[in-house]
Every structure is written in C-alpha cells, then in structure tokens.
Amino acid sequence: MEKKIELFVPGRLCLFGEHSDWAGLYKTMNADIVPGHALVTGIEQGIYGVASRADEFSVESEIEQFKGSSFSCPMDMSKLREVARGGGFFSYVAGVASYISEWYHVGGLKLTITKMDLPIKSGLSSSAAICVMVARAFNELYGLKLNTKGIMNIAYLGEQRTPSRCGRLDQACAYGVNPVSMVFDGNELDVDRLTVKKTLYYVFADLMAGKDTVQILADLNRAFPFAHSQEDEHVHEALGSDNEKIIQEAMDYIENGEVEKLGDLMKRAQDLFDEKIAPMSPDQLKSPVLHSVINDEHIKKLTYGVKGVGSQGDGTVQLLARDEETQRKLIDYLTNERKMIAYPLTLRPSKAVTKAVITVAGFGTRMYPVTRGVKKEFCPVVDKDGLVKPAILVLLEELDEVGIEEICLVINREEENYYRDFFMKPLSSAHYDKLPENMKKYEQKIMSIGCKLRFAYQDVQNGFGHAVLQSAEFAGGMPVLLLLGDTIYQSYSDVPCTRQLLDTYEQYGKPMVAVHSVPIEDVSSYGIFSGVWEDNEEKVMNLVAIAEKPTPEYAAEYLIVSGRRDSKACYAAFGAYVIDQSIYDRLQYATDNNITNAKGEVELTDALEYVRDSEGMYAFVPDGESYDIGNAKAYRTTVTSFGKS
C-alpha cells in the first residue's frame, strides 16, 4: 500500500532580533561584529499538504489561490535548478528538490497542497514554510534521518537557489509552533527551544499599508561589514550588543512567565529600533501606520506591549494581549475599527506532568523463589543516604522530590493491602516509640507518600502495554510519567533523572522515552530506539525507528545511532517515559483488535512505534544510570553499585 503522509508547516513570526540574522553573517568579514540573535516562533496559521513517493517530483494544489496550478519535473538536479532560478511559487519547491537530488539518491514525490491559511507576502515566510514542507516530505518518505535543524538547513539552501534568497531565521518554522532562540555567528547557526512558562496571548496584524523590504535591506546593509559613520555604528550596536541584552531578557521573561515585563521589553526594543536603525532608511522606517497602532490609546489598554515585525516598516505589527479576552477584543478592534487583517497567536506551556504511573503487577518470576514471600519491588537496596529501603520506596521518594502530585500503582488486585500496609498503615506505638527522632520524621514522610498513591488493577497478565492501559482513567487525558516498578535511578548530578526527563518533555512537548546506550550484542533483550540527535549535546533524539528485541544483525544494519561521542551506539529504554492520550488510544485499539505479540501480549513498544510514525516522538539520555532489580544478575549489580557516589 502506498504510504501517504500528512504535513503541516506554520508560518513564522520574529518576536525579537529582526535583521540580526543577516547582520551576523558579516562576522565572516569583520570579527568584531557581535553574533546575531533572534527569538522566533511558528504561528498557528500555515500550509497543509499530503505527500507520497513518486517517480517524478510534482506539486499540485487544491486551494483557491493556486487552483489549477501544478508543477512536474524529473528528479534531475539541473532541470530542477533551472526552474528554481526562474522565480515564482514553484521555484521554492524546485530549489529544495534540486538540492535533495544533488546530495541524496532518492526518487521523486507527489505533494498536494490541501489547505493554506497563512497570509502570503505578509512577513510570515510562506516561502520558507513550503520549502520546509518539501524537505520534511523527502525526509519522512525516504528515511533520510535528518533532524529538525537538518531539515531547516536544506530548506534554506533550497531557497537560496531561487531569486528570493531569504534570511536564515525564516526556516524557524521547521520547529513548529514553539519559540526558539537562534544565534547567527557568521555561517554557524545554533538553535535552542524555549520553554514557555505562562501562556502568551499574541495578536499579529497586516497593517494594510506597504513597505519596500528590498529597499530596507539595501539601506541597512550599507552599514556593513565595517562602520564608516556614527549612524553605521548605531546600527552595529543595535543589531549586536544592544540586541543581545534584549534577547537575554526576553528569554528570561518567557521562561519565567513574566509576561508584563516581556511587554515592557517589546516597547524598549521598538524604541531602540526607532532610535538607532530607522534613521538608516527614513523613507521606509518612519512607519506612520505602525506607530499609530503603537500609540493608539485603546490598544494600550488591551496590551502589555506592541512592536513591529520582520524587516519592520508598515508591514506587520505584533501585540501582546493581557489575556484571552483582550486578545479577542484586539482582533475585533483591529479588524473593524482599524480595517486591518488580524490573527491570534497563543503560545502555551506544555501540559505540566503532575501524575505518575508505576507498573508493579508482574509475578516476579525471574526473582523466584524470593518472590514467594516478597514482592520484587520490595527487595532491599541501600540508598545514598545510607538507609536500607525497599526499591519501590526509592522510586516513590524521587517522584515526591520532583513534585509529582498523584501516583498510580498498577497492581494485581489481591496485592493492594500489601502496599496499603506499608505506605498507609502507621507503625504500632511500640514500634514507633523505639525509633530515633530522625527516623520518626522519616516515618511521617512514608505516610505522606502514601497519601499520593492511587491504584489501578491488571487482573489478567496481558503484557506491559495492557498494564499501562489500566491507568488510562487515572491519566484522565493528561500526560503522565510512566515508570517500571523494578527499575531505580541514580543521577550523576543534583537533578534527579526523572526531573531531567520532565524538564526536557516540557521543552519539546511530545511523548518522550528515556534511553541509555547498550552493547550491540545485548540488543535482543531490549526495546531499541533509533533516531537523529536534535541537540549539540546529543541528549535529545528525534526518533525514526523503534524495534522490540531486534537481533544484533538487524540493529547493526538499521538501528545504529551516529554521533560524535559514539559512532556505533544502540539505545535501549532507561525505564522512564512521558506518555499522553495518543499512546493510551493506541493501546486501547490494540487490545480491542487483538494486536499482540507471539505470546498474546499487548506491547507498549508497538504503541510507541505507531505514535512515533504518525505524530513524532523523542528520546532523551538522562545524566545518570538506571538499575534493574527484576532478575538475579541485575539485582546483584544493583545491590553492590546503587547508592554509591
């Protein structure tokens, strides 16, 4: 069956740091230039499409703007490049396809544009969005193993083959509707995601006036690479050291949820632009319409801050509304009173993870005969504080430390009293009175952890995925931290491994699996996760394949993860996941349709792979180690190694 993929790429909005992308490129000629730095986000409007493999490269459209328009060309680099040089809408897609044809041995694809609610020629980079869409389609259909930055670079290089030649920050739309920090140091580009702490209610609007972007860029570029006048020096300062200070403040305000301060910073950034940059292009950057919006008394009552967008001038304006209601009022006012075209942009925090699920329903057959009398999760270990504890208590203490509010244990129904007796039943007075004072406080801590416990029941042993599914009602549609009851963690830093995972999930906003490297000869004992690194530290992986207990030969051929630290690594589950409703839905579907392994068990790995393929998923390498207590050999290692600094 022909594989078809659905695609969406948003437009982009530069929140702070406009013009610093091209200014930073001049560092290759003038070492004194401060690297450019911008904060950019995808918007909620964009381009939608469907793609599939084909012999040729073709693009057609079902939308009104391009009804009846189509383009087709053999996957020949020279022919595609000739189309790219010719300009027009199809030059962008041809430019990207020509680059793919030149550097990758792949076939063609058919791309159908099904919808577009992204305004064209409004400073929101519709051209960059279509370039990213083509690059992403080739990546997903032909398994090119490009990370997000790789897709962005190919989109940029493809667009450079057209007469347009837009800046580097335009391709930030590859990161979706998320704010990112982009640093432009000569030809080098670094991109980092920002974590939104508090919802930001933006409005952006087409000023319905006009500007000449080509003229603005020509005027400002006269100040580079070397300043020859005081005006030139002002531009260097504004796009260099002044801009860097503003960007650092903006990042702090976004990540700390200080919305009012962020709005004040927008005003300061606009004042700086008007003072030091606008005089270089007075005809275009006086911006009377923009400033009429900034100075509108009614708009001031509804906003924290207002500033220009992109190359500035009378093109587009961005406004930070005070809340969701004033966001709606702003759009209504701009549309009906100011006769502008306005759009909402709401940047929300990732859903906070406040719940955890631990699966402990297994019989513990690999730890027989001790499990005749003791649940394997209660096998003792010496913790780093020197206390002998049941392993499950070590796990629960970590969850308590990282702020988890509710914890669901998936258990066999008849074992509920086992957990209640330990975590919810106080010691007898005689026993409690004999404890030293510090242990009396610790006893109270155990009872407080017990108050967080909830129970779900797996009455039939139908596999790990089936056990996880029993917690769906507890999850209530929210993301949860999923842990294995027979695994404990030791961080190499002061930040617990689960906190590291949760922080990374909040940054990326998609289901996430904690992983660690394993020798290739051991892969047949694990679920193996393969992908491409998203970050320079090689901690976050964009997953491209998940395989349950593959052979070493298969792993060597298809699952190796290339990196600077280890060019031939395989990665297995660490024992911690952040899952959401999409995974519960797939587990329910597998259960209802009897999609099981050879043992008749519902596999979590299969659900993860399905969601990865349809919606995307990340893996994260914690700065720490996981310890298994599920079999005798691993338990011996845990007893001798865990808890030591």
JOVENRA-V189311 format. One record per pair of residues at least 6 apart in sequence whose ideal C-beta (glycine too) atoms are under 6 Angstrom apart, sorted by the first residue. I is the first residue (numbers start at 1). J is the second residue. Records with the same first field share a line. If there is no record, write none. Layout:
I: J, J
This chain:
2: 52
4: 50, 52
5: 51, 140
6: 50
7: 49, 133
8: 46, 48
9: 46, 47, 129, 132, 133, 173
10: 42, 43, 46, 173, 177
11: 43, 45, 46, 118, 124, 125, 129
12: 40, 42, 125, 172, 173
13: 41, 43, 204
14: 38, 40, 310
15: 39
16: 39, 246, 247, 250, 269
17: 37, 38, 39, 243, 247
18: 310
19: 239
20: 36, 37, 38, 239, 243
21: 36, 167, 168, 169, 184
22: 167
23: 36, 239
24: 35, 36, 184
26: 33, 224, 225
27: 33, 186
28: 186
29: 225
30: 225, 226
34: 240, 241
35: 183, 184, 185
36: 184
37: 183, 244, 247
38: 169, 182
39: 179, 181, 250
40: 169, 172, 180, 182
41: 179
42: 173, 176, 177
43: 345
45: 117, 118
46: 118, 129
47: 116, 118, 129, 130, 133
48: 114, 115
49: 111, 113, 114, 133
50: 112, 114
51: 109, 111, 137
52: 110
53: 109, 141
54: 108, 109, 110
55: 108
56: 72, 74, 108
57: 73, 75, 97, 108
58: 72, 110
59: 71, 93, 111
60: 70, 112
61: 69, 113
62: 114
63: 116
71: 90
73: 79, 80
75: 101, 108
77: 98, 101, 102
80: 94, 97, 98
81: 98, 161
83: 94
84: 91, 94, 95, 98, 161, 162
87: 163
91: 162
92: 127, 130, 131, 159, 162
93: 134
95: 158, 159, 161, 162
96: 131, 134, 135, 158
99: 154, 157, 158
100: 138
106: 142
109: 137, 141
111: 137
118: 126
120: 126
122: 206, 316
123: 309, 310, 315, 316
125: 170
127: 164
128: 170, 171, 173
129: 173
131: 155, 158, 159
132: 155, 173, 174
135: 151, 154, 155
136: 151
139: 146, 151
145: 532, 544
147: 532, 534, 542
148: 174, 175
149: 191
151: 174
152: 171, 174
155: 171
156: 171
159: 166
168: 184, 189
169: 182
172: 180
178: 193
179: 194
180: 191, 193
181: 192
182: 191
183: 190
193: 507
194: 254
195: 255, 506, 507
196: 347, 349
197: 255, 256, 257
198: 257, 259
199: 348
200: 347
201: 321, 324, 327, 346
202: 320, 345
203: 319, 321, 327, 330, 331, 342
204: 316, 318, 343
205: 317, 334, 340, 342
206: 316, 340, 341
207: 289, 314, 317
208: 340
209: 289, 314
211: 284, 313, 314, 315
212: 284
213: 311
215: 284
216: 281, 284, 311, 313
219: 280, 281
220: 280
223: 232, 235
227: 233, 236
234: 276
235: 277, 280
238: 272, 276, 277
242: 272
246: 269
249: 265
250: 265
253: 261, 262
260: 304
263: 304, 305, 320
266: 305, 307
267: 305
269: 307
270: 307
278: 285
284: 313
285: 312, 313
287: 313, 314
289: 314
290: 308, 314, 317
293: 317
294: 306
302: 326, 329, 330
303: 319, 320, 321
304: 320
305: 320
306: 319
309: 316, 318
319: 330
321: 327, 330
327: 344
331: 342
334: 340, 342
335: 342
350: 506, 509
351: 479
353: 479, 481, 502
354: 405
355: 406, 480
356: 399, 404, 407, 481
357: 408, 471, 480, 482
358: 409, 483, 485
359: 410, 467, 485
360: 377, 409, 411, 485
361: 410, 411, 412, 458, 467
364: 371, 376
366: 630, 631
367: 376
376: 486
377: 391, 392, 485
378: 390
379: 391, 629
380: 388
381: 391, 642
382: 388, 643
383: 389, 394, 643
384: 643
391: 488, 629
394: 488
395: 488
396: 449
398: 496, 498
399: 407
400: 449
402: 496, 498, 499
406: 452, 454
407: 452, 453
408: 454, 456, 471, 474
409: 455
410: 456, 458, 467, 470, 471
411: 455
413: 457, 459
416: 455
423: 450, 453
424: 450
454: 474
456: 470, 471, 474
458: 467, 470
462: 601, 602
463: 601, 602
464: 604
465: 587, 602, 603, 604, 607
466: 602
468: 604
469: 587
472: 584
477: 581
479: 578, 580
481: 578
482: 577, 579
483: 576
484: 575
486: 629, 630
487: 575, 626, 628
488: 627
489: 497, 624, 626
490: 624, 625
491: 497, 624
492: 623, 624
493: 623
497: 622, 624
500: 622
501: 514, 576, 620
504: 620
505: 512, 578
508: 618
510: 616, 617, 618
511: 579, 580, 617
512: 578, 618, 620
513: 577, 619
514: 574, 576, 620, 622
515: 529, 571, 574, 619, 621
516: 574
517: 569, 571
518: 570, 572
520: 552, 555, 570
521: 552
523: 550, 552, 555, 570
524: 549, 551
526: 572
527: 548, 573, 605
528: 547, 550, 555, 559, 570, 572
529: 543, 546, 571, 619
530: 545, 559, 561
531: 541, 542, 543, 544
532: 542
533: 541, 563
534: 540, 542
538: 563, 565
539: 621
540: 618, 620
541: 619
543: 612, 617, 619
546: 605, 608, 609, 612
548: 605
555: 570
559: 570
560: 568
561: 569, 571
574: 626
575: 626
582: 611, 615
583: 607, 611
586: 607, 610, 611
587: 607
590: 602
591: 602
596: 602
597: 603
627: 638, 642
628: 634
629: 635, 638
